[in-house]
């Protein structure tokens, strides 16, 4: 089980990213647009840097929904490999069977 503080920190990052998503997208569009003057692009880049770092979507961690484990998380199930194996062995995930040969 992951530390509660780490899970809470990641939840905070998700909220910040959702809050600033529109503003970040707008500023990024300005910085990429070559028809805009260089000074306006620089100002947009400066405003983007002023936003909180944790408001960037890339800073979010993919965590297991059950345990909060940050590594080896399967995107399709949003579970870590350990939780996926346990639930699969118990038959709680439809279509997943632990194989043996």
N, C-alpha and C positions, 0 to 999 in steps of 0.2 A: 504494500500500500504506500502510495506516495505521501509526502508530507502535505498536510492541509494547507500550509502557507504557500507551497509551490502551485497547488491547484488553484488557490484563490488568486495568486498573482497572474496565472494564465487567464482566468475568468475576467480579471481587470483589463488585461490586454485585449481580449475579445470586445469588451464594451467600448474601450477607447478606439479601437480600429473601426467599429461600426459608427461611432460618433463622428469621426473625422474622415470617413471614407470619401464622401462627396467632395470635400475641400481638397483632399490629397489628389483625387482624380483630376479635378479642375486645374490645380497647379501643375501637375505632371503633364497634362495636355498642353499647357502653355509652354513649358520648358522644351517639349518635343517639336512644337510648331515652328518651322523655319521661316514662316512668313512674318512672324512677330519680330520686333527689333531685338537686338542682342541685350540691350539694357533691360527691357521688360522681361526677357527670359531669365536674366540674372536675378531680377527682383522676385520673380516667381520661385526660383531656386532658393533664394534667401528665406522667403516666407515658408517654404516647404521644410527647410532646416529648423525653423522656429517651432514647428509643431512638435509635440512630444514624440520621442523615439518609439515608445510602446504603442503609438497609434498606427504604426506600420503593420500591415497584415503579415509580413514575413517574420515578425518577431513572435508570432503565436506558435505554440507547441502543439503537436497532435498528441493527445493523451487518450489512454484507455478510458472508456466511459465507466467501467466497473471499478478499476483499481487506481486510476490516475497515473499509471506507469507511462513514462514518456518514450521509451524505446520499443522497437519491434511491434508497432501498432498497425494492424491491417485496416486500410482505408474503408474497404467494403463493409466490414463489421464494426469498425471503430472500437475494436478490442485488441488487447495485447496478445502476443502469441501464447502466453501462459493461460490467460483467461479463456481464449478461444479453444485451446486444447481441453481444458477442464469442462467447459460447457458442451463442447462437441462430444466428449466421452460420456457425458451424462445424457446426451440426446436432446438437449435444450435448444439447439440451433438446427432448424430444418435443413436437410440436405447435407449436413456435415457428419461424417462417420470417420472415426479414427481407423486408419488402415493398418493392417498387419499382414505380412506374407512370409 
